[in-house]
Amino acid sequence: MKSFLGFILGIALICGSAAAKSGSESKYQRLQKMMVNNQVTLNDDTYTEFLLRGDRDFDAFVLYTTIGNRYQCRLCPTTNAEFARVANAYAALEEKPDRNVVFIRVPIDIAPKVFSFHSIVSAPSISFLSSTEVLGKKLNADNDFQLEYPVRAENIASFLRSKIHVQIEIKRFPWPQVIILSLFVFGLPLCAYVYLFLNDKVYAWLGHTKLFVFLSLLVYGVAVTGIVYDIINDPPLFNCDQRGCSIFATQGQNQQTLAEGLVTGAMLVGCAWSAIRLLGGVGKSESGEKEINKYIIVFGICFTLYFLCFCVRTPWYPTVFSYWG
């Protein structure tokens, strides 16, 4: 009987110590255990527990969004991805600020009462909540991030810097430039060789060289469209901030600076001019091979320029691969 009572008391002590340990954990420590990919997703109950009740020992960047197909939201998928990019970049910092910071996602799919409580009628929206701020029914408009289209992690990183005074690095692989570069260096020369010289059947099937001209100009036109869009809409020629003024060095909405656009535009003009000269010499068998060699040389020069301008550090633009927010 005594051994049985001892066993029961032992179990009670273990349960009591576990409960005490759980109760001694701070909210920030409990949120850390709930993190997935450096974010915490809250529903109605956990939102009330961690953000509405009691004191908080952390600052929070809160994204009100949707993650399913029930609600239509054009900007939500992009915003979710860019918000996650910022959260991962912050987690990768070697030296973090002396404060607890949590990136929280609140989807209306699992937290409809939260949206109703705050009278949120549109999504997505990002709000900053300091550890000392009392969260009421109405969100503080001064701590709201003004979303702009297209939604960029770089802009969210600037918002983060304005609130907690820390710089984070956003790394983004420049897929548009890589695709254009691949088309320039590999696609068009290969088509030129196959279509104009190496395959008589292909040449006979396509019939004439006008199709090659059309495809080349189509590729050039697609590339130039993004450059012209940036020049017309954004950024300005001169960009001035606390560090001084810079020219041609501000990124547009296609993640391309005006300086990059001018270099790319010059290469496009050179390639188009070379293609036209190539077509002019195709009809002459003695000069056709010379023209195609010139064409390939132009592409080689373009590849070298891309490598020098966009893959290494340059005086006018640090790098196309990362951004310090």
ABEGO torsion letter per residue (X at the ends): XAAAAAAAAAAAAAAAAAAAAAAABBAAAAAAAABBGGBBBBBAAAAAAAAABEBBABBBBBBBBBABAABBBAAAAAAAAAAAAAAAAAAABABBBBBBBBBBBBBAAABAAAAAAAGBABOBBBBBBBAABBBBABBBAAABBBBBOBBBAAAAAAAAAAAAGBBBBBBBBBAAAAAAAAAAAAAAAAAAAAAAAABAAAAAAAGBAAAAAAAAAAAAAAAAAAAAAAAAAOBBABBBBAAEBBBGABBBAAGBBAAAAAAAAAAAAAAAAAAAAAAAAAABAAAAAAAAAAAAAAAAAAAAAAAAAAABBBAABABAABBBX
